[in-house]
Amino acid sequence: MPELTGRNIALILGGGGARAAYQVGVLKAISEIVPVGTTAPFPILCGTSAGSINAAALAASAPDFGEGVAQLLEVWENFEVEQVYRSDLWSAVSRGGGMLLTMITGGLGDASPYSLLDNTPLRELLIERISFERIGKAVDSGVLQALCVTACSYSTGFSVSYFRGAGDLEPWSRSRRVGLCTDIGIDHLMASAAIPIVFPAVALDDEYFGDGTMRQTAPISPSLHLGADKLLIIGVRQERSASNEIPSAPEIAPGYPGMGQIAGYILDTLFLNSLNADLERLQRVNEVLRFVPEASRGATGLRPVDTFLIAPSRDIGAVAEPYLAHLPATVQYLMRVIGARRPGGRRLLSYLLFHGTFCRELIELGFNDTMKKRRALGDFLTL
């Protein structure tokens, strides 16, 4: 297979639930830009939450990047909610009833469900679709330098980045975040994508873990520990205009904010804020290093890192609006109970809208946004 030349490029895929379909559209465009049959153009793959699933799928198909993207497209373009979480009547009644009973009894007994939704179908889908054994083979053969997925410990509050990498890569420890070398398996992906309250926590090494975006104050950091000096970052937040135009007024939900509106705001904060803030810090470090002689940079322990960001040109929450009716009736009922069907709570639904029609529009958006940057991206990838 042909390989791309260049420095250690890391692909960073953040969280966003169903919004991660946008990442697949970007990857589709990249697969058309790079030569056919190319091995993974990103020797370092870092994912969090839904991004960890896309990263693991690419790692398992690292010898042929195009084939890996094609498999992702097959799943995302044909997604049904039932492939991710149970939406049958019994599941909705048992979970809703369990929460109501817990409120009535004051938490007596063990009636409360562990989460709002049961994502057992997602586990089954990932076991069927991703060969975790091939991830280790890709690293051992040198096709891939590292795969890293991040989860958050409910016990310690630490952000834990699990990685399968080349033999010279060492674990790391920083304030409230660590990197641990291990074989990546299904539980690591389920833990990384366990959206708090929405999906159940996952046990890893006698601790329970949830979505990796929680407490992930430095989402770029794992890629740097794994040796990257170039970063391709795919975001799921609308790219701000460079002009000084005043943005249109946001949608205002009247009255007291419901549980769904608050939950949507929390997810926006989890998924959309830390990556942009960390990218700004990195860019400031790069600016400072411009004034440090190259011969003296080793003493600082810092190195310049090139970045390339691809982000949606449209608000994904607005894109989701016409497709909300595609959610199963039972899920819509649960969302109505917690106030997510009100205007202010609809952003929550966009994270749960695993439906082919919505995902296909996000894939097209990601593809078009990337193709507009084709020349600059080709230069970044040293094509």
Stockholm file with secondary structure:
# STOCKHOLM 1.0

chainA/1-383         MPELTGRNIALILGGGGARAAYQVGVLKAISEIVPVGTTAPFPILCGTSAGSINAAALAASAPDFGEGVAQLLEVWENFEVEQVYRSDLWSAVSRGGGMLLTMITGGLGDASPYSLLDNTPLRELLIERISFERIGKAVDSGVLQALCVTACSYSTGFSVSYFRGAGDLEPWSRSRRVGLCTDIGIDHLMASAAIPIVFPAVALDDEYFGDGTMRQTAPISPSLHLGADKLLIIGVRQERSASNEIPSAPEIAPGYPGMGQIAGYILDTLFLNSLNADLERLQRVNEVLRFVPEASRGATGLRPVDTFLIAPSRDIGAVAEPYLAHLPATVQYLMRVIGARRPGGRRLLSYLLFHGTFCRELIELGFNDTMKKRRALGDFLTL
#=GR chainA/1-383 SS CCCCCSSCEEEEECCCGGGGHHHHHHHHHHHHHSCTTCCCSCSEEEEETHHHHHHHHHHHTTTCHHHHHHHHHHHHTTCCGGGTSCCSHHHHHHHHHHHHHHHHHTTCTTCSCSSSSCCHHHHHHHHHHCCHHHHHHHHHTTSCSEEEEEEEETTTCCEEEEEEECTTCCCEEETTEEEEECCCCHHHHHHHTCCTTTSCCEEETTEEEECTTTTCSCTTHHHHHTTCSEEEEECCSCCCCSSCCCCCCCCCCCSSCCHHHHHHHHHHHHHHTHHHHHHHHHHHHHHHHTTSCGGGHHHHTCCCCEEEEECCSSCHHHHHGGGGGGSCHHHHHHHHHTTTTSGGGHHHHHHHCCCHHHHHHHHHHHHHHHHTTHHHHHHHTTC
#=GC SS_cons         CCCCCSSCEEEEECCCGGGGHHHHHHHHHHHHHSCTTCCCSCSEEEEETHHHHHHHHHHHTTTCHHHHHHHHHHHHTTCCGGGTSCCSHHHHHHHHHHHHHHHHHTTCTTCSCSSSSCCHHHHHHHHHHCCHHHHHHHHHTTSCSEEEEEEEETTTCCEEEEEEECTTCCCEEETTEEEEECCCCHHHHHHHTCCTTTSCCEEETTEEEECTTTTCSCTTHHHHHTTCSEEEEECCSCCCCSSCCCCCCCCCCCSSCCHHHHHHHHHHHHHHTHHHHHHHHHHHHHHHHTTSCGGGHHHHTCCCCEEEEECCSSCHHHHHGGGGGGSCHHHHHHHHHTTTTSGGGHHHHHHHCCCHHHHHHHHHHHHHHHHTTHHHHHHHTTC
//
